[in-house]
Amino acid sequence: MTGHHLSVRNSEVLAPLYGPSPLPLTAVRLRSVHLDWRGPTLTLRLDLPAPPLPLPEEWVAAGVDSVQGQVQFLAVADLELDEWEPPVVVSFALTEVVGGEHRMRVEVSAGEGGSFLRFTSHTDVLAGHLSGFRAGPGGDDGGPHLFRSRLDARLHPALPEPSEKTFYGRL
């Protein structure tokens, strides 16, 4: 596993928009980083690449032009996070850790500079809180979000505040 594609354990969350292929992680907008000591886990909120499959009808009717979701890395170790200013367009480099029993090294970089986020994690990752929204000026995501999950749709007409631990910490 070397490259920029992520294999998601609960791929059924992404399948209606992205099909069975691994999720490409080049030129995605990183919105937030959430650390949780349980696990420990690292959850990244990302504007995902344009889906290859058609958008849901209700998204098309609402003028959705962007897809956002969270990717959660499990059993995180060796975390290094340098200064960064969200949102920023990033690329991921994933490298299998030799002899690491299903572990990978993840490096996140913006532009031509080096990586500003580095860690190791289990190769199993989770995806969740998938939503569609119409990007505002400069890519702003503060408007209404149409969530794929019925529970998210009922609870959140827009993105919750960063202090909402159940949204940002659990998928």
Secondary structure, 3 states (H helix, E strand, C coil): CEECEECECCHHHCHHHHCCCCEECCCEEEEEEEEECCCCEEEEEEEECCCCCCCCHHHHHCCCCEEEEEEEECCCEEEEECCCCCCEEEEEEEEECCCCCCEEEEEEECCCCCEEEEEEEECCEEEEEEEEECCCHHHCCCCEEEECCHHHHHHCCECCCCCCHHHHHCC
